[in-house]
Amino acid sequence: MVFAAGRSIARRDVHLNGMIAAVQTARVVRDDAEALVTWTAAGSDCMLRGTRDGALIRKMSLAERDRTPSMLWPRHWEGRHVLIRTEPEADHSVWWFFDLEMRFEGWYVNLESPVRRWSAGTDILDHALDIVVAPDRSWSLKDEDELAERIDHPAYWTAAEADRIRAAGERIIGDIEAGRFPFDGRYTDFRPDPSWEPADLPPYWDAEVAYR
């Protein structure tokens, strides 16, 4: 399954129990055997999980989430643009952030399961741990506490899997510090097709969920 350039697709975070945690939309820049590269402009459609009154649950503890009814609410990607590169079978994706004036702000490494494709997009399980990388390649880890909190929860991972997630992060940090691709400056001057509008949700964006 190959997605045509310019098409809007959905990138979904799907838990092991099949629940969609969040949806981000993007336009396809390129899609080939090497990588899927997508562009999410500010204003693109999102679906984010919130309480019944619409308050987002992002900052809730796991225990609080487990006892709070929630649902997906329509939102828009705000504040900046992002280019995302996802390799087949990779344990992470690399994000290039740009401000609204298209100035490069830095990279972001999202640790995640290998991508799975479906008819209108891709599914991953977000692994909580992230690496924030400045333009000078200085870096910091993000959400280490969430990785630990979710160990042995049925929707997430085991202790052994958490160790593999941390090891993946350490391997990528080596690439960052060495300035190896994709942290070598490529894509930092990226510009999207000027005719592209912000991405929108495809029809049946919540269909075909069968993560594992």
C-alpha positions in Angstrom: 0.0 0.0 0.0 1.6 3.3 -1.2 0.1 6.7 -0.4 0.1 9.3 -3.2 1.9 12.6 -2.7 -0.4 15.3 -1.5 -3.0 12.9 0.0 -4.3 13.6 3.5 -3.8 10.5 5.7 -4.4 9.8 9.4 -1.6 8.9 11.8 -3.2 7.1 14.8 -1.8 6.1 18.2 -3.6 2.8 19.0 -3.2 1.1 22.3 -2.8 -2.7 22.6 -6.4 -3.0 23.6 -7.5 -1.4 20.3 -8.4 2.0 21.7 -7.5 5.0 19.6 -5.6 7.3 21.9 -5.1 10.2 19.4 -5.2 11.0 15.6 -3.0 13.4 13.7 -3.5 14.2 10.0 -0.8 14.9 7.5 -0.2 15.3 3.8 2.1 12.8 2.1 5.4 14.3 0.9 6.8 11.0 -0.4 6.2 7.3 0.2 8.6 4.7 -0.9 10.6 1.7 0.3 13.0 4.0 2.2 10.5 6.0 4.3 7.1 7.6 4.5 7.5 11.4 4.9 4.5 13.5 5.8 3.7 17.2 6.5 1.4 18.4 9.2 0.7 22.1 8.8 -0.7 24.2 11.6 -4.5 24.0 11.4 -4.5 20.3 10.3 -7.3 18.1 11.8 -6.6 16.1 15.0 -8.7 14.0 17.3 -7.5 14.1 20.9 -8.8 12.2 23.9 -10.6 14.2 26.5 -13.2 13.9 29.3 -16.9 14.2 28.7 -16.7 18.0 29.0 -13.8 18.2 26.5 -10.9 18.7 28.9 -7.8 16.9 27.5 -6.5 14.0 29.5 -2.8 14.4 28.4 -1.6 15.5 31.9 -3.6 13.0 33.9 -1.9 10.1 35.7 -2.5 6.7 34.3 -4.6 5.7 37.4 -6.8 8.8 36.9 -7.2 8.0 33.2 -8.3 4.4 34.0 -11.2 5.7 36.1 -12.3 8.6 33.9 -14.6 8.2 31.0 -13.1 9.7 27.9 -13.7 10.1 24.2 -12.0 11.6 21.1 -12.7 15.3 20.4 -12.0 17.2 17.2 -9.1 19.7 17.5 -6.6 21.4 15.2 -2.8 21.1 15.2 -1.6 24.4 16.6 1.4 26.6 16.9 3.8 25.2 14.4 4.3 22.8 11.5 6.0 19.4 11.5 7.6 17.1 8.9 7.7 13.5 10.0 9.9 10.7 8.6 8.9 7.1 9.4 11.0 4.2 8.2 9.4 0.7 7.7 9.9 -1.5 10.8 11.7 1.3 12.7 11.1 1.7 16.4 10.8 5.5 16.2 9.9 8.4 13.9 11.9 11.6 13.5 10.1 15.0 13.4 11.4 18.3 12.1 9.6 21.3 13.7 9.2 24.6 12.0 7.6 27.8 13.4 4.8 29.6 11.5 7.4 31.6 9.6 9.0 28.3 8.4 12.1 28.7 10.6 13.6 25.3 11.7 13.2 24.9 15.5 14.7 21.5 16.0 14.1 17.7 15.9 11.9 15.5 18.0 12.3 11.7 18.2 9.1 9.9 18.9 9.8 6.4 20.3 7.0 4.1 19.0 6.2 0.7 17.6 6.9 -0.2 14.0 4.2 1.5 11.8 1.2 -0.5 10.5 -0.6 0.7 7.4 -4.3 0.6 6.7 -6.4 2.0 3.8 -6.4 5.7 5.0 -3.2 6.0 7.0 -0.9 4.5 9.6 -1.1 3.1 13.2 1.6 3.1 15.9 1.7 2.5 19.6 3.4 5.6 21.1 6.2 4.4 23.6 5.9 7.6 25.7 9.7 8.2 25.8 10.8 11.0 23.4 14.0 12.9 22.6 13.9 16.7 22.1 16.8 17.9 20.0 17.8 21.5 19.5 19.3 22.8 16.1 22.8 22.5 17.6 22.0 18.8 18.4 21.9 19.3 22.2 19.2 16.9 23.5 17.1 16.0 26.4 14.8 13.1 27.2 11.1 13.7 27.7 8.4 11.6 29.5 10.7 9.1 31.2 8.2 9.0 34.1 5.3 8.0 31.7 7.4 5.1 30.3 7.9 3.8 33.8 4.4 4.4 35.0 2.9 2.3 32.2 5.0 -0.8 32.7 2.8 -3.9 33.0 -0.4 -2.0 32.2 -2.4 -4.2 29.8 -2.6 -1.3 27.2 1.1 -0.7 27.1 4.3 -2.7 27.7 6.2 -5.1 30.0 9.4 -4.2 31.9 11.5 -6.1 29.3 9.8 -4.1 26.5 10.5 -0.8 28.4 14.2 -1.8 28.6 14.1 -2.2 24.8 12.5 1.2 24.4 15.2 2.8 26.5 17.9 1.0 24.5 16.4 2.3 21.3 16.6 5.8 22.7 20.3 5.4 23.6 21.1 4.2 20.1 19.4 7.2 18.6 21.2 9.5 20.9 24.5 8.2 19.5 23.2 9.2 16.0 22.3 12.7 17.3 25.6 13.3 18.9 27.5 12.1 15.8 25.4 14.2 13.5 24.4 11.2 11.4 21.3 11.3 9.2 18.7 12.3 9.9 20.4 14.8 12.2 22.8 16.1 9.6 20.9 19.1 8.4 18.8 17.5 5.7 15.2 18.7 5.5 15.9 21.7 7.8 15.1 23.9 4.8 12.0 21.9 3.7 9.2 23.8 2.1 5.8 22.1 1.4 3.9 22.4 -1.8 2.4 25.9 -1.7 -0.9 24.7 -2.9 -1.4 22.4 0.1 -4.2 23.2 2.6 -3.9 21.9 6.2 -4.6 18.2 6.2 -8.1 16.9 7.0 -9.5 13.7 8.4 -10.1 11.1 5.8 -13.5 9.3 5.6 -13.8 6.4 8.1 -10.8 7.7 10.0 -11.6 5.4 12.9 -12.1 2.2 10.9 -9.9 -0.9 10.5 -8.4 -0.8 14.0 -6.7 -4.1 14.7 -3.4 -3.2 16.3 -2.4 -6.7 17.6 
